[in-house]
Amino acid sequence: MSSVKLIRKRLSAAIILLLLLLLQAAVVPLCAATRVFLGSRLEFTPALLDMLRRTLAKKIVVNDTIILHPLDNSGSAREASGSMVLLESGMDRSFLPPDHIEMNIKVDLVWVLAASLRVPDLPAEDALSGEQFARLLQTLKEQSPDRYPWFESLSSRVTLRNFDVLFAEAASATGVIVNVAKLPFWGQRDSIAFLYRAIEEHYLNPFSIESDLSLAMNVFAAEDAMFVSHWVPVEFLDDEQLCRENMGKVRLLPFPVFDNKKYLRIRLRLYGSPSSGLKLLETCDTVVDDRFIDLDYQADTEWIEKRSAEKYDALIVGGF
């Protein structure tokens, strides 16, 4: 009988302890989240969102998790009252919530060629020329004839525009030269001819034509390609440890078109309510950096709407 009483006593104590634990859990507040909506031309892949989240967390003081929400349309931002909005420079700001002002915080993203450090003879520091890039691709192809060393997101209209801008810049620096069929891919002066010939020469994976940025980055992360272009926060260029922590063993290069040494860049600006009480760790500066070519949102949007389909068709048809 005494053992039964003992069991009941222990059971009662366990129930009381469980109730106390449940009561304590009920009064502990759940971890809050700071929502930031994103407005940009870019396709925000999971990897890019994670890089952006970490970068933004170093520029603002918050005691909770930052959750990023890409905007599908301008109407979504009106529903973001009380949240912050990270908006690409040049985009229409009229759809922002009425109480939002610029918070003097920026995040710069640059378009790079990511190169695996497993590439033989990859220079440790210097940028690649187009001819050097071609030699590295040739070496990789000779080592693995059944594999394509380079992958791109050519179904992305933004990627096609990036190549168009970069080749226009290179043409202005080297002089416009008419494409010659006998020239190798790296000698072409037109972006679409460059890409088409790279596919013909079996360096650029032909599935790139159907790939978006998310797939291209996944192919590279799986080590099924040694090169891919994509966007990263500008801080990654000067902080090797930061780059390694987020991307592994890679080098970030200006895209090797002729003797190009510049990166394409866009700027995202943070908007929020003055009543948010947000503490800022950075002030926007206007320092000129000749490493970058700043993209023009309006001009790029017009090109994408009017010319990207024609360029994409030319990439498929070829005939260069």
N, C-alpha and C positions, 0 to 999 in steps of 0.2 A: 504493500500500500504506500509505503514511504517512497519507493522508487517511482510510482505513478505521480505522486505529488511533486517530486523533484523534476520529472519530465515536464509536467504542466508549468512549473515555475520557470524552467529554462525556455520553454516555448513562449510564455508570456513576455519574458525579457527580450527574446529575439524579435517578437512582433513589435514591442515598444521601440527597440533600436531601429527596426526597419521604418517605422512611422517617423521617427526623428530624422532619419536620413532623407526620406521623401520630403519632409517639411523643409529641411535645409536646402535641398535642391530646388524647391519651389520658390524660395526667397532669393536665390542667387540669380542675378540677371543674365540672360543669354548674351553671348558675344554679339555686339552690334556690328553692322557693316556700313562702310562708306561707299555709296554707289556713284560711279562716274560713267556717264554716257559718252560714247565715242562717235564723232562725226568726221568722216574722211573718205577720200577716194579708195582707200586701201581695203583689201580683203584681210580682215583680222583673224589670222589663224590662231589655234590654241597656243602655239609656241610664241608667236608675236605678242599675244595678249599677256602671257606670263612675263615676258621681258618688259613690256610696258608697265605692268602692275608693279614690278620691282623697282623700276626706274622712278615712277611717280611716287612711290612710298618714301623715297629718299629726298623728295622735294617738298613734301607737305608733312605736317605733324598730325597723325591720327592715332588713336588708341585702339583701333579696331581693324578689321579686314577691309581691304579695298576690292570691290567687285566691279569689273568693267563690263559695260553693256554696249556693244556696237549698235548704232542707230540704223534701223532698216529704212526709215523715212523720216522726214522733217517733223511730222506730227508727233513722233514719239518723244521729242524733246520737251514738248509742252506738258507731257505727263511726268516729266522729270523734275517738277517743282520740288525744291528742297534737296535735290541732288546736284552734283557738279557735272559740267559738260566739257569734254576735251575736244576742241574743234579745230580742224585744219585751217590754217591761214588762207584767206581768199574765199572761203565758203560764206554763204548768206547767213548772217547772224540774226535775222529778223524772227526766226522761229524759236529762238531761245526764250526761256521763261522770262517774263517782264522784269523780275527783280534781279536777274543775273548781270554781273559785271565782270570785266576781265580781272583775273586774280594775280596777274603779273608772274605767272608760272608758265614755262614753255617746256615742251618735250620735242626735241629734234630727232627725226628718223632719217637714216641714210640708206641708199640702195647700194649693196655691196655684192661682190662675188665671194662667196664662202668657199674656201679651198681646204680640203682635208690635209692634215699634216702628214698623212700617209703617202701623199704624192711625192714620188722620187724627184730630187733636185729642185723642190719648191724653194725659191729664195726666202731667206729668213726675214728680210726687212723690205727690200725694194719692191715697187709695183712691177707688174708684168706688162710687157708690150704685147701687142697682138701676135707677133711672130713667136715670142717666148711661150705664150699660152698655147699656140698650135704645136710647138715642140713637146710640151708636157703632155698634151692630149695624144700625140702620136706615140710617145713612149708608153703611156698607159694602155693604148690600144694594142701595141705590139706585145705587151705583157699578158693582156687578157683579150684576145681577139673577139670573143663572144660577148663582151660587155661594152656598154657605152659609158665613157668616163664623165659625161656632162649631161645635166638635165635642166630643163627650164619650164616655166609656167606660161606657155605661149597661148593658152586659151584665155588668159587674163589680158584684158584690154589695157590695163595699167602697165603690165610688163611690156607690151608692144610699144606703148608710148615712151616708156623709159629708154628702150633701144633707139627709138626715133630721135629723141632729144639728144642722146649721147652721140649718135652718128652725125647729127647736125652740128654739134659742138666740134667734133673731130674734123668735119669737112671745113669748117671755118678756120681751123688751125692749120690744116695741111693743104687746103685747096681742093676744090671739087674735081674729081677724076671720074670719067665715065667707066662704069663697070665693064670688065673684060672677062669673058667666059673662062679664059685660061687661067685667070688669077685664082689662087687658093682662097678658101673662105675668109681667112683673116685679112686678105688684101682687098676685099669688097668694100665699096664706099657707101653702099645702101644697106640699111639694117636688115631688111627682109631677105635680100640676096645673101648677106652674111649668114643668117640663120639657116636659110634653105641649103646653101652650099655646105655648111657644117653638118647638116643631116645627111646630105649626099656623100660626104666623106667619112661617114660613120663615126663621128665624134659626138655629135649631139643626138641624144635618144629621140627617135621619131615620135614616141608617145608623148613627148613634150608638147606637141601640137594640141593634144586633147587635155592637157594637165592644167589644173589651177594651182595657186600658190601653196595651198595646204598639202596637196599630193606631192609637189616638187620638194617641199621641205621634208616630208616624210621619207621620200626616196633617198635623200641625202643623209638623213638621220639614221636610216637603215644601212648606210654604207653601200648602197647600190649605185651611187654616183660619187665622184670625187669633187665635182664642182656644181654649184647652183647659185643663182642670184636671188636675193631676198632683202627685206628691210630689217634693220636693227636700230636700237637707240644709239645716238652718236657717241655716247659715253663708252661704248664697246670698242671704239677705234683706238682709244688711248689707255684703256685699262685691260691688260691681258688677262688678269685674274678674273675680272668680271665676265669677260668673254668666255673663258674656260668654264666658269661655274654655270653659265647659261647654255652654252653651245658645244662644250667639249673641246677636243683638240682640233681647232680650225685656225686658219688665217683669214682675215677680212681684207679684201683688196678692192681698189677701184676697178671697174670692169675694164678688161684689157682690150680696148679698141684702139689700134695704132699705138700712140704713145700717151694715151690718156692717163692722168694721175688724179682725176677729180671724181668725187662722189655726188650723185644726185641727192638732193635734200628737200624734205618738207618739214614744216613746223606746225605742231599742235599747240594751241593756247587753251589754258584752263579758265573756265567761267563758272561763277558760283554766286550765291547770295551773300551780301555783306553781313547778314545776321548769322551766318554759319559759325562764326568764331574760329574759323580755320587759321592755324598758324602756318606761315609760309617759311621755307628755308632757302628760297632762291629768288633773286630779282632778275627779270629779263634784261639782257644786255644787247648792245648793238655792235659788238666787235665783229669786224670783217674778217672772214677766214677764207683764203683763196683755195682751200681744198675742196670747196663745194660749188655745185651748180644748183641754185635755188629754183625749184620748179614753180611754174605759174599755174595756179589752180584753174583759173578761167580759160586760159589758152589750152591747157591740157584737156579740160572737159569738152571744149569745142572740138578738138582733134579726135577725141574718143568717140564723140557722137557722130561726127561727119566722115572720119577717115579710117577708123579702126577696122570696120568690116571689110573695106577694100583691101587693106593691108593683110588681114588674116586670110582672105581668099587668095591673095598673091602668094602667101606662104605655102598654101596647100597646092596651088596649080604649078608654081615654079616657072621653069623655062628661062632661067637667068643664064 
